[in-house]
């Protein structure tokens, strides 16, 4: 019984991978787009990145089998370098956010890790920690240690740079979402409905969760 | 006036938002000295305030001057760190000697640590599926075409391309090369793109 269950599982997985090559790219593209446009760091899509890298490897092997003068080879290579660019740029965008908002990201990530909903991949987390440590050490050795006694501490909370969650973003609704609450500065809350396919300009904060669960796409 | 030097320092750093200036060791030392003298004065007066409450405001003002100096110094260092980071992305792990001179020893050490950290992150990418890492510093710009025409600016010697062909890069020679393979050389100034 168990064995057959496993079999079904396996074949399911394989089938999924069969379909995805294109879907994976689409998902990756929208993740990249979101990441570039959102002010804060979003949950990682390492699964997609790794899957795509595997595909690239596979495709590169195939392309290399073709003779150099083959037109198909050129077209495929161009496509591959585009995909590679997307992956690199996606990862780089995340890195620059991690560097910029290092302190709040690490603090929030520690809480998220407890609940198992981490946004960073293990290597990104390691990178962030190392980065912060290097920065602290550098500032300590260069100026802080020369300062008078009461000025020597490296104050995390004062050094922290926070993403601007109130910045406005363009977005497109993938699904119909009802009752998005927009906070007003005057304290008057407004509720709006996002219809499927409609486009809006809104503050990032109220729709942050919708971006993370894929209900809306930043454009 | 207190905290005037530190403003000079910041203004100086702001003047060139893109390029990096030599590390101003001297000014930083002066600012730290100012902080020490402020601190000493404060210590004396703080002990005296027990009897004389009028000194209290003086102490407060000096304390904010100290805080301000500290904050501005850290801002100076931070803005330099941001610039140094872009150097890593532009030049790779090894800096040209003329750029290297602009950094202080401590900054250079920070640069190497940053570089190592970045390198180990890039190595970890895709490790689970048998990749040995991706160099994110390549592909900085979206690819426009597969091949570009380049002019060689210096005698570089032989370059082996990914497909096994070996070409000789001589000064003033022109080549038609895969974009992905000349990015690093272009950034190092050995090749120049001709559009």
Interface residues (C-beta under 8 A of the other chain):
Chain A: X49 X50 X53 X54 X57 X64 X68 X74 X77 X78 X81 X82 X84 X85 X87 X88 X89 X91 X92 X95 X99 X123 X124 X126 X127 X130 X131 X134 X135 X137 X138 X139 X141 X142 X143 X144 X146 X147 X148 X149 X150 X151 X158 X159
Chain B: X28 X32 X35 X36 X38 X39 X66 X67 X70 X71 X73 X74 X77 X78 X81 X85 X104 X106 X107 X109 X110 X113 X114 X117 X118 X121 X124 X125 X126 X128 X129 X130 X131 X134 X136 X138 X139 X142 X143 X145 X146 X163 X179 X180
